[in-house]
């Protein structure tokens, strides 16, 4: 017989007070931290600069890698989010990050709603939300300028909507959730492309196969109008983007979604180098990213095996639904040699929900969940270290703050010798240009005085120019060079 709603005594769950304190401390601290440290190289500064160029130029269709250099690597939601922040709050770190954090909060809210509805308990909803918010990598990445936060929200919206549509089959309530499922797919296409559909498809296909569940699939979702809704939301941008910069679809669909994942030595990346890792590294990333909860998840799994049980244990398949949601990105990226730790992020909502589900079956001592307070503590330590420069942040903000203070900064050129970091472009508002170590390639044609940033250990001399130090940091030095 189907299980009755969760009615475990309150002493088998963390208290509402505890969960609210843990949830609020993670969310409030992360919100406060957004403007306390610079955009970091390479990911944050690169995407932040694309959003800044989009905001400056008014081109809201094609993200730009540099002025007049289209970026075909990702759809535009990440730039739309930060660009919106710039529109509301000006160009600063808080403005760049806060829209992404709000999207991350949206994912937490979806997790809360699903758990609350499933277990018929507000406490269990708070339990799930607090676990997700206190997953260190989740709350940290949610406040970063990157693509994975919007992707995670999109996948979570589709997975939560599918479950609700499935449970409320043939009702108006279920149909409304069905439309949200297709909206989630469309947002995923605008967040990171077909990858969203692939990850959702893997988990749902495997889950639907047993017990003839697939037979109800046609009736669970509004396929006709839902597909039309998906096309109306997602297709126009792809069509306009290809029209504006022909070649986008070939690079993005074939290169980014096929070659990147099956060719470990893929050299087709136009915007950097591929992140080549050993196959299966995603599992190491997953264990680390899901801390402090990954040991508890493994321990609960071991307990299930010892008792001869599995995650299902109920007829509605909720446990296996969550497990496959969690495993989908890990299995997919197991075959990829080009990955980042942030690729685990779409699995984190399922991790929090699965932990709560397993707790409802086999409660653990409540004191174990106090380890969640490690996350706000680590946030305080990390942000303090960056803000107070206990560690040197990977950002050009400090050296360029010194550059902005120079009276000659407005009228003279700004160069980086050897390599211009993305944060150098962002914090100079696009003014900084790269110059090669081969001085003959550019110095003879330089007639205007210029600032140049180079390593403190660099002994390059500029013939026929008098250069004086105008500032320095731990690693760089700022020179002003004037013609003799």
C-alpha positions as CSV (number, residue, x, y, z in Angstrom):
1,X,0.0,0.0,0.0
2,X,1.2,3.6,-0.6
3,X,2.9,5.2,2.3
4,X,1.0,7.8,4.4
5,X,2.3,11.3,4.6
6,X,5.4,11.8,6.8
7,X,4.2,12.0,10.4
8,X,7.4,11.3,12.3
9,X,7.6,12.9,15.8
10,X,9.3,16.2,16.0
11,X,12.2,14.9,18.0
12,X,13.4,13.0,15.0
13,X,13.8,16.2,13.0
14,X,15.9,19.3,13.6
15,X,13.7,22.0,15.2
16,X,12.1,24.8,13.2
17,X,14.2,27.3,15.2
18,X,17.4,25.5,14.3
19,X,16.6,25.3,10.6
20,X,15.5,28.9,10.4
21,X,18.8,30.1,12.0
22,X,20.9,27.9,9.7
23,X,19.0,28.9,6.6
24,X,19.0,32.6,7.5
25,X,22.6,32.7,8.5
26,X,23.7,31.2,5.2
27,X,21.5,33.4,3.0
28,X,22.1,36.7,4.9
29,X,25.8,36.3,5.1
30,X,26.1,35.4,1.4
31,X,24.0,38.4,0.5
32,X,26.1,40.7,2.6
33,X,29.3,39.3,1.1
34,X,28.5,40.1,-2.5
35,X,30.1,43.4,-2.7
36,X,33.0,42.8,-0.3
37,X,35.5,41.3,-2.7
38,X,36.4,41.8,-6.4
39,X,35.3,39.8,-9.4
40,X,37.8,36.9,-9.7
41,X,39.7,35.6,-12.6
42,X,38.9,33.8,-14.7
43,X,35.2,32.8,-14.8
44,X,33.7,35.7,-12.8
45,X,35.7,38.4,-14.4
46,X,35.2,37.0,-17.9
47,X,31.4,36.7,-17.5
48,X,31.2,40.0,-15.6
49,X,33.0,41.8,-18.4
50,X,30.7,40.3,-21.0
51,X,27.7,41.6,-19.1
52,X,29.4,45.0,-18.7
53,X,30.0,45.2,-22.5
54,X,26.3,44.2,-23.1
55,X,25.1,46.9,-20.7
56,X,27.5,49.5,-22.2
57,X,26.7,48.8,-25.9
58,X,23.0,48.0,-25.5
59,X,23.5,44.8,-27.5
60,X,21.3,42.4,-25.5
61,X,21.3,39.6,-28.2
62,X,24.9,38.4,-28.5
63,X,27.3,38.3,-25.5
64,X,30.7,39.7,-26.5
65,X,34.0,38.2,-25.5
66,X,35.5,41.6,-26.3
67,X,34.3,44.6,-28.3
68,X,33.1,43.3,-31.6
69,X,34.1,39.7,-30.8
70,X,31.0,37.6,-30.3
71,X,31.0,35.0,-27.6
72,X,29.4,31.8,-28.9
73,X,30.2,29.6,-25.9
74,X,27.0,30.1,-23.9
75,X,23.5,31.5,-24.2
76,X,22.8,34.9,-22.8
77,X,21.0,34.5,-19.4
78,X,24.1,34.9,-17.4
79,X,24.8,38.3,-19.1
80,X,21.2,39.3,-18.9
81,X,21.2,38.7,-15.2
82,X,24.4,40.8,-14.5
83,X,23.4,43.4,-17.1
84,X,20.1,43.8,-15.2
85,X,22.0,44.3,-12.0
86,X,24.2,46.9,-13.6
87,X,21.0,48.7,-14.9
88,X,19.6,48.8,-11.3
89,X,22.7,49.3,-9.1
90,X,25.5,50.6,-11.4
91,X,28.6,48.8,-12.4
92,X,30.0,47.1,-9.3
93,X,30.5,43.7,-7.7
94,X,27.2,43.6,-5.9
95,X,25.2,44.5,-9.0
96,X,27.0,41.8,-11.0
97,X,26.4,39.1,-8.4
98,X,23.0,39.8,-6.8
99,X,20.8,38.6,-9.7
100,X,22.5,35.3,-9.7
101,X,22.1,34.9,-5.9
102,X,18.4,35.7,-6.2
103,X,18.1,32.9,-8.8
104,X,19.9,30.7,-6.3
105,X,17.4,31.6,-3.7
106,X,14.7,30.7,-6.2
107,X,16.1,27.2,-6.4
108,X,16.0,26.9,-2.6
109,X,12.4,28.0,-2.6
110,X,11.5,25.3,-5.2
111,X,13.2,22.7,-3.0
112,X,11.3,23.9,0.0
113,X,8.0,23.7,-1.8
114,X,8.6,20.2,-3.1
115,X,9.6,18.8,0.3
116,X,6.7,20.6,2.1
117,X,4.2,19.2,-0.3
118,X,5.7,15.7,-0.4
119,X,6.0,15.3,3.3
120,X,3.0,17.5,4.2
121,X,5.2,19.3,6.6
122,X,6.6,22.8,6.7
123,X,9.4,21.6,8.9
124,X,10.5,19.1,6.3
125,X,10.4,21.9,3.7
126,X,12.7,24.0,5.9
127,X,14.9,21.0,6.5
128,X,15.5,20.6,2.7
129,X,16.0,24.3,2.1
130,X,18.5,24.6,5.0
131,X,20.5,21.6,3.8
132,X,20.8,23.1,0.3
133,X,21.6,26.6,1.5
134,X,24.3,25.2,3.8
135,X,25.9,23.1,1.1
136,X,29.1,25.2,0.9
137,X,29.6,25.1,-2.9
138,X,26.0,25.8,-3.6
139,X,25.7,29.0,-1.6
140,X,29.1,30.1,-2.8
141,X,28.5,29.5,-6.4
142,X,25.0,31.0,-6.3
143,X,26.5,34.3,-5.5
144,X,29.0,34.1,-8.3
145,X,28.8,35.5,-11.9
146,X,28.5,32.2,-13.8
147,X,26.2,30.1,-15.9
148,X,25.5,27.2,-13.6
149,X,23.2,29.0,-11.2
150,X,20.6,29.7,-13.8
151,X,21.1,26.2,-15.2
152,X,20.5,24.7,-11.8
153,X,17.3,26.7,-11.3
154,X,16.0,25.7,-14.8
155,X,16.6,22.0,-14.1
156,X,15.1,22.2,-10.6
157,X,12.0,24.0,-12.0
158,X,11.5,21.2,-14.6
159,X,12.2,18.3,-12.2
160,X,9.9,19.8,-9.4
161,X,7.2,20.6,-12.0
162,X,7.4,17.1,-13.5
163,X,7.0,15.5,-10.1
164,X,4.0,17.7,-9.3
165,X,2.4,17.1,-12.7
166,X,2.9,13.4,-12.3
167,X,1.3,13.3,-8.8
168,X,-1.6,15.5,-9.9
169,X,-2.3,13.6,-13.2
170,X,-5.4,14.7,-15.1
171,X,-6.1,17.8,-13.0
172,X,-5.9,21.5,-13.7
173,X,-3.3,21.7,-10.9
174,X,-1.2,19.1,-12.6
175,X,-1.6,20.8,-16.0
176,X,-0.3,24.1,-14.6
177,X,2.8,22.3,-13.3
178,X,3.2,20.7,-16.7
179,X,3.5,24.1,-18.4
180,X,6.1,25.0,-15.8
181,X,8.0,21.9,-16.8
182,X,8.4,23.2,-20.4
183,X,9.2,26.7,-19.1
184,X,12.1,25.2,-17.2
185,X,13.3,23.4,-20.3
186,X,13.2,26.7,-22.2
187,X,15.1,28.6,-19.5
188,X,17.6,25.8,-19.5
189,X,18.1,26.3,-23.2
190,X,18.8,30.0,-22.6
191,X,21.0,29.2,-19.6
192,X,23.4,26.6,-21.0
193,X,21.8,25.2,-24.1
194,X,20.7,21.6,-24.8
195,X,22.7,20.3,-21.9
196,X,19.7,21.1,-19.7
197,X,17.4,18.9,-21.7
198,X,20.0,16.1,-21.8
199,X,20.4,16.1,-18.0
200,X,16.7,16.2,-17.4
201,X,16.1,13.5,-20.1
202,X,18.7,11.1,-18.6
203,X,17.1,11.1,-15.1
204,X,13.5,11.0,-16.3
205,X,14.0,8.3,-19.0
206,X,15.7,5.9,-16.5
207,X,13.1,6.7,-13.8
208,X,10.1,6.1,-16.2
209,X,11.3,2.7,-17.5
210,X,10.4,0.5,-14.4
211,X,6.9,-0.5,-13.5
212,X,5.4,0.8,-16.7
213,X,5.6,4.4,-15.6
214,X,6.3,5.4,-19.2
215,X,2.8,4.5,-20.2
216,X,1.4,7.5,-18.2
217,X,3.9,9.9,-19.7
218,X,1.7,11.1,-22.5
219,X,-1.0,12.1,-20.0
220,X,1.3,13.6,-17.4
221,X,2.4,16.6,-19.5
222,X,0.6,19.0,-21.9
223,X,2.8,18.1,-24.8
224,X,1.1,20.1,-27.5
225,X,0.8,23.5,-25.9
226,X,3.9,22.8,-23.7
227,X,6.1,22.3,-26.7
228,X,4.7,25.4,-28.3
229,X,5.4,27.3,-25.1
230,X,9.0,26.0,-25.1
231,X,9.6,27.1,-28.7
232,X,8.1,30.5,-28.2
233,X,10.4,31.2,-25.2
234,X,13.6,29.6,-26.4
235,X,13.7,29.6,-30.2
236,X,13.6,33.3,-31.0
237,X,16.9,34.1,-29.3
238,X,18.7,31.2,-31.1
239,X,17.3,32.4,-34.5
240,X,18.2,36.0,-33.9
241,X,21.7,35.1,-32.6
242,X,22.5,33.1,-35.7
243,X,21.2,35.9,-37.9
244,X,23.3,38.5,-36.1
245,X,26.5,36.3,-36.0
246,X,26.4,33.5,-38.6
247,X,28.2,30.4,-37.4
248,X,27.0,30.5,-33.9
249,X,24.8,27.4,-34.1
250,X,27.5,25.2,-35.6
251,X,30.0,26.2,-32.9
252,X,27.7,26.1,-30.0
253,X,25.7,22.9,-30.8
254,X,28.4,20.8,-32.4
255,X,31.5,22.1,-30.7
256,X,30.3,22.9,-27.2
257,X,27.8,20.0,-26.9
258,X,29.5,17.2,-28.7
259,X,33.2,17.7,-29.2
260,X,33.8,19.3,-25.9
261,X,32.5,16.2,-24.0
262,X,33.8,13.4,-26.2
263,X,37.1,14.7,-27.4
264,X,39.4,15.3,-24.4
265,X,42.0,17.0,-26.5
266,X,39.4,19.2,-28.3
267,X,41.2,22.3,-29.6
268,X,38.2,24.1,-31.0
269,X,37.6,26.4,-28.0
270,X,37.7,30.0,-29.4
271,X,37.8,31.6,-26.0
272,X,40.5,29.8,-24.0
273,X,41.7,26.3,-23.3
274,X,39.6,23.3,-22.5
275,X,39.6,22.1,-18.9
276,X,41.1,18.7,-19.4
277,X,40.7,16.4,-16.5
278,X,40.9,12.6,-15.9
279,X,37.7,10.8,-16.8
280,X,35.6,10.4,-13.7
281,X,37.0,13.4,-11.9
282,X,33.4,14.7,-11.5
283,X,32.8,12.2,-8.7
284,X,35.7,13.7,-6.7
285,X,34.3,17.2,-7.4
286,X,30.8,16.0,-6.3
287,X,32.0,14.7,-2.9
288,X,33.8,18.0,-2.3
289,X,31.1,20.3,-3.6
290,X,28.4,18.6,-1.5
291,X,30.3,19.1,1.8
292,X,29.4,19.1,4.6
293,X,26.6,16.7,3.7
294,X,28.3,14.2,1.4
295,X,29.5,12.0,4.3
296,X,26.0,11.8,5.7
297,X,24.6,10.9,2.3
298,X,27.1,8.1,2.0
299,X,26.5,6.9,5.5
300,X,22.7,6.8,4.9
301,X,23.3,4.8,1.8
302,X,25.5,2.3,3.7
303,X,22.7,1.9,6.3
304,X,20.2,1.2,3.5
305,X,22.4,-1.5,2.1
306,X,23.1,-3.1,5.4
307,X,19.3,-3.3,6.0
308,X,18.8,-4.8,2.6
309,X,16.7,-1.8,1.5
310,X,17.1,0.9,-1.2
311,X,16.1,4.5,-1.7
312,X,12.7,3.5,-3.1
313,X,10.9,2.0,-0.1
314,X,7.6,3.5,-1.2
315,X,5.4,2.9,-4.2
316,X,5.5,6.4,-5.6
317,X,9.2,6.2,-6.6
318,X,10.2,9.5,-4.9
319,X,13.5,8.2,-3.6
320,X,14.6,6.8,-7.0
321,X,13.4,10.0,-8.7
322,X,15.7,12.1,-6.5
323,X,18.6,9.6,-6.8
324,X,18.5,9.7,-10.6
325,X,18.2,13.5,-10.6
326,X,21.3,13.6,-8.4
327,X,23.3,11.0,-10.5
328,X,22.3,12.4,-14.0
329,X,25.0,15.2,-14.2
330,X,27.6,13.0,-12.5
331,X,27.1,10.1,-14.9
332,X,27.0,12.4,-17.9
333,X,30.2,14.2,-17.0
334,X,32.0,11.0,-16.1
335,X,32.6,10.6,-19.8
336,X,33.9,14.1,-20.3
337,X,37.5,15.1,-20.1
338,X,36.7,18.8,-20.0
339,X,34.9,19.7,-16.8
340,X,34.8,22.2,-13.9
341,X,33.8,21.6,-10.3
342,X,30.7,23.8,-10.8
343,X,29.3,21.2,-13.2
344,X,28.1,19.4,-10.0
345,X,25.7,22.2,-9.1
346,X,22.6,20.9,-10.8
347,X,22.8,17.8,-8.6
348,X,22.8,19.7,-5.3
349,X,19.0,20.4,-5.0
350,X,18.4,16.6,-5.4
351,X,21.1,15.9,-2.8
352,X,19.3,18.1,-0.2
353,X,16.0,16.5,-0.9
354,X,17.4,13.0,-0.9
355,X,19.0,13.5,2.5
356,X,15.7,14.6,3.9
357,X,13.9,11.6,2.3
358,X,16.5,9.2,3.8
359,X,16.2,10.9,7.2
360,X,12.4,10.4,7.0
361,X,13.1,6.7,6.5
362,X,16.0,6.3,8.9
363,X,16.4,9.4,11.2
364,X,19.9,10.3,12.3
365,X,20.7,12.1,15.5
366,X,19.7,15.8,15.2
367,X,23.1,17.0,16.5
368,X,24.7,15.7,13.4
369,X,23.0,18.4,11.3
370,X,24.7,21.1,13.4
371,X,27.7,20.6,11.1
372,X,25.8,22.8,8.7
373,X,27.0,25.8,10.7
374,X,30.4,25.1,9.2
375,X,29.2,26.8,6.1
376,X,28.4,30.3,7.5
377,X,31.6,30.1,9.5
378,X,33.6,29.3,6.4
379,X,31.9,32.1,4.5
380,X,33.0,34.6,7.2
381,X,36.6,33.3,7.0
382,X,36.7,33.2,3.2
383,X,35.2,36.6,2.6
384,X,37.3,38.2,5.4
385,X,40.4,36.7,3.9
386,X,39.6,38.2,0.5
387,X,38.4,41.5,1.8
388,X,41.3,42.0,4.2
389,X,43.7,40.6,1.7
390,X,45.0,37.9,4.0
391,X,45.2,36.0,0.7
392,X,45.9,37.6,-2.7
393,X,42.7,37.5,-4.7
394,X,43.0,36.5,-8.4
395,X,41.9,40.0,-9.5
396,X,43.3,43.1,-11.0
397,X,41.1,45.4,-8.9
398,X,43.8,46.6,-6.6
399,X,46.4,47.6,-9.3
400,X,43.7,49.2,-11.4
401,X,42.4,51.2,-8.4
402,X,45.9,52.6,-8.2
403,X,45.7,53.3,-12.0
404,X,42.4,55.2,-11.7
405,X,44.0,57.5,-9.1
406,X,46.6,58.7,-11.5
407,X,45.8,62.2,-13.1
408,X,47.1,60.9,-16.5
409,X,44.8,57.9,-16.5
410,X,42.0,59.4,-18.6
411,X,44.1,60.6,-21.6
412,X,46.7,57.9,-21.8
413,X,46.7,54.3,-23.0
414,X,46.7,51.3,-20.6
415,X,48.5,48.1,-21.5
416,X,49.2,44.7,-20.0
417,X,52.5,43.1,-20.9
418,X,52.2,39.4,-22.0
419,X,48.6,38.8,-20.9
420,X,45.6,40.8,-20.0
421,X,43.5,39.1,-17.3
422,X,39.7,39.3,-17.7
423,X,39.5,41.3,-14.5
424,X,42.0,43.8,-16.0
425,X,39.5,44.4,-18.8
426,X,36.6,44.6,-16.5
427,X,38.1,47.0,-13.9
428,X,39.5,49.2,-16.6
429,X,36.0,49.4,-18.3
430,X,37.4,47.8,-21.4
431,X,40.3,50.3,-21.8
432,X,43.2,47.9,-21.0
433,X,44.8,46.2,-24.0
434,X,47.3,43.4,-24.3
435,X,50.8,44.0,-25.6
436,X,53.4,41.4,-26.6
437,X,56.8,40.9,-25.1
438,X,58.1,41.5,-28.6
439,X,58.4,45.2,-28.3
440,X,59.2,45.7,-32.0
441,X,55.7,44.5,-32.8
442,X,54.0,47.5,-31.2
443,X,56.4,50.0,-29.5
444,X,57.7,51.8,-32.6
445,X,54.1,52.7,-33.6
446,X,53.3,54.0,-30.0
447,X,53.4,57.8,-29.9
448,X,51.2,58.5,-26.9
449,X,52.3,58.1,-23.3
450,X,51.0,54.9,-21.8
451,X,50.5,53.0,-18.5
452,X,51.6,49.4,-18.5
453,X,51.0,46.7,-16.0
454,X,53.6,43.9,-15.7
455,X,55.0,41.4,-13.3
456,X,57.2,42.8,-10.5
457,X,59.8,40.3,-11.6
458,X,59.7,41.4,-15.3
459,X,62.8,43.4,-16.3
460,X,61.5,44.6,-19.7
461,X,63.0,47.9,-20.7
462,X,61.3,50.2,-23.2
463,X,63.9,51.9,-25.4
464,X,63.5,55.7,-25.9
465,X,60.8,55.8,-23.2
466,X,61.2,57.0,-19.6
467,X,59.1,54.8,-17.3
468,X,58.4,55.5,-13.7
469,X,56.6,53.4,-11.1
470,X,53.2,54.6,-10.2
471,X,52.0,51.8,-8.0
472,X,52.5,48.1,-7.2
473,X,50.8,45.2,-5.5
474,X,52.2,41.8,-4.3
475,X,52.6,40.6,-7.9
476,X,52.3,43.5,-10.3
477,X,53.8,46.9,-10.9
478,X,52.2,49.9,-12.7
479,X,54.4,52.0,-14.9
480,X,53.8,55.3,-16.7
481,X,56.0,55.5,-19.8
482,X,56.6,58.8,-21.6
483,X,58.6,59.5,-24.7
484,X,62.1,60.8,-24.2
